[in-house]
Amino acid sequence: MINYNELTFEFGDQRLVGQDFAREQIERILKSGRISHSYLFSGPPGIGKTAFALAFAELINGIDNLTNLGSQAFSKKSSWFNHPDIHAFLPVPTNVSVDELRSRLELLKKDPYEIVDFSLRPSLTNEDSTKNKRAFYPIDYFREEIRPTAYYKPNEGQKTVVIMTGIENMRKEAANAFLKLLEEPAEDLMFLLTTDHTEALLPTIISRCQHIQLSALKTGEIEQALIQQDGLPEDDAAYLARVSGGNYAMTRFFDVDTLKQTRQEIIEYLRYAYVQDAVNITETAQDWQSQQNLEGQIAVLNVMEVFLRDLLVYRSTQKKSLITNADQIDVIKKFCKTLSDARLEDMIAQVNNCKPMIYQNVQPKLIFTSLALRFSNLMRNMDPVISDDESWKHLPAFSQ
């Protein structure tokens, strides 16, 4: 068994990206010898919460894979995936097959940053699929698949580890049943939970977990990972890192050429917003809804945010060397000259307000249409707020 007081390595240094504070927190937990029965990993999407949970599970049960245990490993298993005492679960849509679930877990085995959530990646065989799949932990899934594992005794590891990702997607009945397990845990049982939204959890669940909060990854950390782990050229990695929004997992799916085409669409979209071209605004919004899956819609907002930040930086400094979209310098100069009073900070804030809405399944067409109409006012240094008695202003291009 491992003597955690004598650990000399950095936690998870083989594959995990960034998160130095979380690494140090886990090392302190292990070296203290006071290991809790439940841990909650929280933070924005795509930053490695599942990867950290999997690495933690391997460390507890002595696997030299993600954790770099080296000579201190006591398990002969190659990874968490084939260890009898580690059980991983995902939120599931209705009528999901066992084979589909296993296929997604096999992807995680190959790469702990792989996107396997049904809501983000509806299909493994068709990457262009935009079909929405809402995924949850329904009570039957909990009773038949998850709860039984909590009563297994460790076979060859130190603890039975149950990993549950996206627990904010628990149905009410499942959450209440799960709470009972947390209240009376077995001594050799450990839960590792992940969530994007702690505010959606029962406070009693949070209070029974030791909370490890992960932060958005830094641009340099993502750039380095894209080069070292994903084999991207340095220029492509630098561009993708800047439009990543701190989300490494999703950025790996982005294609530089596709994003630059999206950027051109965004430039046209900003022009449509300024002149209040309702037809082209709604057509563009419809195209982004029908042609982009959730990953693509978030990418649109990320590219839009970076372009707006370039406008803000160039307007303040007049330095081409400081902007990401340097190949669009003529467009940026013209925008800054023509719309010198545009409220760019507020426009960026509006973009960031839209990202949670995409994840919450608000209709993208409505999001992008509303955003354009708000941009129209902000580019004129006007307040975008529309009063209840002037609802006609939602479509100003149709007014007389």
N, C-alpha and C positions, 0 to 999 in steps of 0.2 A: 504494500500500500504506500501511498505518497505521504511523505512528511512535508506538509505545506510550509512549515517554518523554515525549511531548507531550500525552497525554490530559488533558483538563480537565473531563470529566464524571464523574458518579457511575455506577458500573457498574449497568446494568439498571434505571435509575430510572423507567422508564415503567410497568412492570407488577409487578416483583418486590416481595414483601411482606416487610418486616423483614430480618433476617439481616445486620445491619450488619458484624459481624465477618467473615463470609464474603465480603461485598462488598469489604471492605478487603484481605482476603487475596488475592482475585483481582486487584485493582488492583496490589498489590505484585508479584504474579507477572508480570503483563503489563509493567509498567514496568521490571522487572529484565531483561527480554529473554530470560530463561531459561525457555522454555516447554517443559514436559515432554510426553512422548508419551502419557501416560495420567493421568487424574484420577478420583478416587473421591469422590463426594458421598454422605455418610452422614447419618443422623439419623432421628428418628421419622417415622411416616407423615403425609402431608398438609401438610408444612411448606415445600415448594417445591423439592425436590431436582431433579426433572425440569425445572421452570421455570428453575432456575439453569443446568442443563446446556445447555438449548436457547439461553438467552441467551449463554452462553459460546461456543457453536458459532457463533452469529451474529456475535459480536464478532470471533472469529478470522477469519471469512470476509467481514467488512466489510458486514454487513446492518444497516440502520437500521430496527429493528422493536422488539424487546424491549430493545435496548441503548442507544438514543438516541445513536447515533454522529453524527447530523447531517451536517455538511459533511465529516466524516472518512470517511463510508461510501464504499466503492469498488465495492460490488455493487449492481446494479439490481434484484435480486430482492426481493420484498416480505417474505419470511420464510424461515426455515430449511426450511419444508415444500417449497418449489419450487426450492431451491438444489441443483444437481447434485452438490455435494461434501459434503452433509450427509445422513447416513443414520441414521434412528432405528428402534430395535427394542424390542419388548415381549416378555415371557414369554408363551407361547401354550399353550392347551389342545390336546388331540388333535383333529385334523381341522378346524382353523380355516381359514376361507376367506381368500383374498387381499383380497377386498372388505371383509370384516369388519375385517381389520387396517388397511386404508386408511381406513375410516370412523373408527376410533379415533384414528389419527394426524391426520385432518382436524379432529377435535375439539380436539386439542392445538394445532393451528395457530390455531384461533380463540381458545383460552384455555389457556395453559401450566399452569394449575392444574386443568384438567378431570380427572375421575377416569376413566381408561381401562383400568385393570388388570382383567383378566378375573376375578380372584378377588374383587375388591371390587365390580365392576359386571358381573355375568354377561351382561346383555343391554342393548343400547342402545335397543331398541324397547319394552321392558317394564321400567319402573323399579321395579316391585314384585316382580320376579323374585327368588326366594331360592335358585334352583338353584345349587349350588356348582360352580365350574369351577376346577380346579387348573391352574395355568399354569406352564410351565417353559421352559427353553432345552434342548430335546433335541438330540442330536448331529446328526441329519439337518437340523434347522432351522439349526444353526450352520454345517454344511458347505455347504448349498445356498444359504442366504440371507445369512448374516453374513460368513463368511470371504471370499467373493469380493469384497465391498466394500473389504476391507482392502488389496486389491491394485490398486484403482483409483488412477490418478494424478489430482491435482487438475485440474479442468477450467477453473474461473475463480476459484477461491479460493486462499488460502494453503496450506490443508491439507485432506486428506480426513478428515472428522470422522465417527466412528462412535459413536453414542449408544446405550447399552444400559441400560434401566431394570430394577430388581429383579434384579440379577445373583446374589443369594443363591439364586435359583431355577434355577441352572444344574445340569443333570444332571452326574454325575461325569465322564462321558466328554467332555461339552462343555467343562467347566471345564478339564480337562487339555489339550484341543486349543486352547482360548483362551489358556492359559498360554504355549503355544509362540509365539503371535503377540506376546504382551507381551514375551517374552524377546528377540525379534529384530524390533523394529518398523522400518518404513520411516521415512525421515527426514521425509517429508511426510504422515505418518499420525498422527492423534490419537484416542484413545479417551476418551469421557466416560461414566462408569459411575455408577449410583446403587444404593443398598442401604438397606434398613431395618435390616438385621442383619449387621454386620461379623463377628460371631462365627460366622456360618454360611459365611464365605468361606475359601478356601484361604489360609493365611498368605503363600504365595508370590505370590498375586495382589495382596494388600494391599501387600506390600513393593515391588512394581513400579509402584505408583501414587502420585501425590502426593495426600494425603488432605485433603479439605476437609469439615470436620464442621459440619453445620447443627444448630441447636438448636430446641426447641419454641418456637413463636411466642408472643409476649406477648399477653395479652388485649386490650390497647389497640391493638396492631398488627392483630389480626384484626377488631376492631370497626371500625377506620378503613377497612380493605379492604372489609368488607361494605357499608359506606356508600358509599365512593367508586367501587369497582369493580362491585359487585353491586346498587347502588341500593336497599338496604334502609332502611326507616325507622330512625331512631336508637334508639328503644326496642327494636325487634326485634333490631337489630345488637348492642346491649349485652347482651341476654339470651343470644343465640346465642354470642357471644364467650365468655361465662362458662361455658357448658356445652361448649365446643369441645374441651377437653383439649389445646389447642395445635395442633389439626389444622384448618387453614383450608380445605383442599380439600374435606374431607368435610362441614364445617359448612355449606357453601353449599347442600348438599342438604337440610338440615334445615328443617322447617316449625315455626314457633313454636307454633301451635295443637296440632299433633300432639305436639310435645314436652311440652306442658303436660298433654295427656291421658296421655302416658307417665308423667309425674310423678305423676299420681293413681294410676296402676297401681303405681308404686313405693311410694307411701305405704301402699297396701293390702298390698303384698308385705312391707313391714317389719312390719306388724301380724301377718300370717300367720307370719312368722319368729319373732316374739316368743311367740306362743301355740302355736307348733309345729303349725300346721295343715297336715299333710302333704298332704292332698288339694288344697287351694288353692295350696300351694307348687308342687306338681308340675304343676298345671294352668296356673299362670302361667308357669312355666318352659317348658312345652310351647308355650304361645301365643307367647312371645317367640322361640322357635326357629322355629316354623312361619310366623308372620306378619311377622317382621322379617328382612330380609336382613342381611348382615354389617355394613353401615353402620348399620342400625337397632339392631343388638345392641350395637355400640360406643356408639351414642347413649344407649341405656338405661343403660349403665354410667357414661357421662359425666354424665347427669342425676342419677343416683343419687349419684355422688361430690359433685356440687355441693350437693345437698340435705343430705347428711351434713356437709359443710363448713359449711353454714348452721347446722345444729344445734350444731356445735362453737363457731362464732363467737358465736351468740346465748347459748349456755350460759355463755360466758366474759364477754360484755360486756353482755348484756341490751339491745342496741341494734338496733332494727329497720332502721335506715338502713344497716347494714353487711352485710345479707344479700341474696342474689340473689332468693330466693323470698319476697319480702315479702308477697305476696298470700296466703301460707300461714302467716301469723304465728300464728294460733290453733293450728294443728296443731303448729307448731314449739314453741310455749310448752308445750303439753300434753306433748309428748314429753320436753322438757327437765325438766319437773317430775316426771313419772312415772318416767323412767329416768335419774335424775341421775347414776348410777354407770356408765352405758353407756360402753364403751371405744370412743369414736368414732374416735380416731386409728387404732386397729387395724382398725376396720370400713372406713375409707377405704383402708387398706393392702391389705385383702382385695380390695376392688373393683379396685384397680390391678393386683393380681396376676392378675386374671381377664382383663384386656385382651389380654395376649400370647396367652393360651389361645384366645381367639376368633380371632385372626389365624392361629393354628397349627391351626385347624380341629378343636379339641376340641369335642365335642357340646355345644351351648349349653344344652340341657335339663339336662345333668349339672352344668354350671358354675353355673347359677342355682339349682339345687336344693342343691348343696353350699354355695354362698354363703349361702343362707338359714339352713341349719343352723348354720353358723359364727356368723352374726349372732345367732342365738338365744342362744348362750352369751355372746357379747361384750356384748349388751344387758343381761345379768345380771352383768357384770363377772367373767365366768368364762373360763378358758382354753378355746379351741375345739379343742385337740388331742385326737384320739381314738386311744387305744392299740389295738394289734393284737388284744389279747384282749378288747376291748369293742366289736367292730365293730357290734353291734346298736344302738349309740348313733347310727349314721348316720340312723336313722329313729326318733327318740325318741318321736314322737307315736303310734307303733304299739306301744310297750312297755307292759307291764302295771304 
